């Protein structure tokens, strides 16, 4: 039998082996040959709409001299936030307000002639106000109310005109 160094290409094979072991070249490929692999595909589809529980009731009421208008939104759960905004002349709603808001299953907004939303929109009458409740799961529901503003003769009235769910 021939000695190992006398076998043709033995030196090259030993050199390649040593180089592979020392540098780690081909280790992953060699290891992969001994392992089995598989690919799994999973598809997740989210619902396009979240179930929203609308207000069961939405009202606008006045005190006796009509200087205070109270918007009341009744729902099955307490929202985490209640905001309101006024309809602008261009058909969009302006900035949202949170002044004079009370949260609960019946959440309220109290408006007077000195409320921020009234001061910012004092020339608009009737003033359309959208009330939006946001819940812990980030769902929202809204309703609108219209109030008339009477500022002359020191009347300072905020009179409910309508409320719509």
C-alpha positions in Angstrom: 0.0 0.0 0.0 1.2 3.5 -0.9 2.1 6.0 1.8 -0.4 8.8 2.2 1.9 11.6 1.0 2.5 9.5 -2.2 -1.2 9.4 -3.1 -1.8 11.9 -5.9 -3.8 15.0 -4.7 -3.4 14.0 -1.0 -1.6 17.2 -0.1 -4.3 19.3 -1.8 -7.1 17.4 0.0 -5.4 17.7 3.4 -4.8 21.5 2.8 -8.4 22.0 1.8 -9.6 20.1 4.9 -7.3 22.1 7.2 -8.3 25.4 5.6 -12.0 24.5 5.9 -11.7 23.6 9.5 -9.5 26.6 10.5 -11.6 29.2 8.6 -15.0 27.6 9.1 -15.6 27.9 5.3 -18.4 25.6 4.3 -19.3 24.7 7.9 -22.8 26.0 7.5 -23.3 24.2 4.2 -21.9 21.0 5.6 -24.1 21.3 8.6 -27.1 22.0 6.5 -26.7 18.7 4.7 -27.2 16.9 8.0 -30.3 18.9 9.0 -33.8 19.0 7.7 -35.6 22.2 7.2 -39.2 23.3 6.3 -41.0 26.5 5.5 -44.4 27.4 7.0 -46.6 30.2 5.8 -49.2 31.9 8.0 -51.7 34.5 6.8 -53.4 36.8 9.3 -56.3 39.0 8.1 -57.6 41.8 10.4 -61.2 42.9 10.2 -61.7 46.0 8.2 -64.1 47.4 10.7 -64.2 47.3 14.5 -67.5 46.7 16.2 -68.6 50.1 17.5 -71.3 50.5 20.1 -73.0 53.8 19.2 -74.6 56.1 21.7 -78.0 54.8 22.7 -79.2 58.4 23.3 -77.9 61.9 22.6 -79.6 65.0 23.8 -79.2 68.7 24.1 -81.0 70.5 26.9 -81.0 74.0 28.3 -81.3 75.5 31.7 -84.2 77.9 32.4 -82.7 81.2 31.1 -81.0 79.2 28.2 -77.5 80.4 29.2 -76.2 76.8 29.5 -76.6 74.0 27.0 -75.8 70.5 28.1 -75.0 67.8 25.5 -75.5 64.3 27.0 -74.3 61.1 25.3 -75.5 57.9 26.7 -73.6 54.7 26.0 -73.2 51.1 27.3 -69.7 51.8 28.5 -67.6 54.7 29.8 -65.3 56.3 27.2 -61.7 57.1 27.9 -62.1 60.5 26.2 -64.9 62.8 25.0 -64.0 65.6 22.6 -66.1 68.0 20.6 -65.5 70.2 17.6 -67.4 72.8 15.5 -68.3 72.5 11.9 -66.4 75.1 9.9 -67.6 77.0 6.8 -65.5 74.8 4.6 -67.3 71.7 5.7 -64.6 70.3 7.9 -64.5 70.2 11.7 -62.2 72.5 13.5 -60.0 71.8 16.6 -61.2 69.4 19.2 -62.0 70.6 22.7 -62.2 68.8 26.1 -63.3 71.7 28.3 -66.2 71.1 30.7 -66.5 67.4 29.9 -67.7 64.8 32.4 -67.1 61.1 31.6 -69.4 58.2 32.4 -71.9 55.9 30.8 -73.7 59.2 30.4 -71.0 61.7 29.4 -71.7 65.4 29.2 -70.4 68.6 27.6 -71.5 71.8 29.2 -71.6 74.9 26.9 -71.9 78.6 27.8 -71.3 81.8 25.9 -67.8 81.8 27.3 -66.9 78.2 26.3 -63.8 78.0 24.1 -65.7 76.5 21.2 -68.3 79.3 21.3 -65.7 82.0 21.6 -63.8 80.6 18.6 -67.0 80.3 16.5 -69.2 83.2 17.9 -70.2 84.4 14.4 -71.6 81.0 13.4 -75.2 80.4 14.3 -76.6 77.8 14.5 -73.3 76.2 15.5 -73.0 72.5 14.6 -71.0 70.6 17.2 -69.8 67.0 16.8 -69.2 65.1 20.0 -66.8 62.1 19.7 -66.3 59.4 22.4 -63.1 57.3 22.3 -63.0 54.0 24.1 -60.1 52.0 25.6 -60.0 49.8 22.5 -59.6 53.0 20.4 -63.0 52.6 18.8 -65.0 55.8 18.4 -68.6 56.9 18.0 -70.0 60.4 17.5 -73.2 62.4 17.4 -74.0 66.0 16.4 -75.9 68.9 18.0 -76.9 72.3 16.8 -77.0 75.3 19.1 -78.0 78.9 18.5 -75.9 81.7 19.9 -77.5 84.9 21.0 -75.0 87.5 22.2 -76.8 90.8 21.8 -78.6 92.8 24.6 -76.5 90.9 27.3 -78.7 87.8 26.7 -75.6 85.5 26.2 -77.9 82.5 25.3 -76.7 79.1 24.0 -80.0 77.5 22.9 -80.3 73.9 21.8 -81.8 73.6 18.3 -81.3 69.8 17.6 -79.4 66.7 18.5 -78.7 63.8 16.1 -77.3 60.4 16.7 
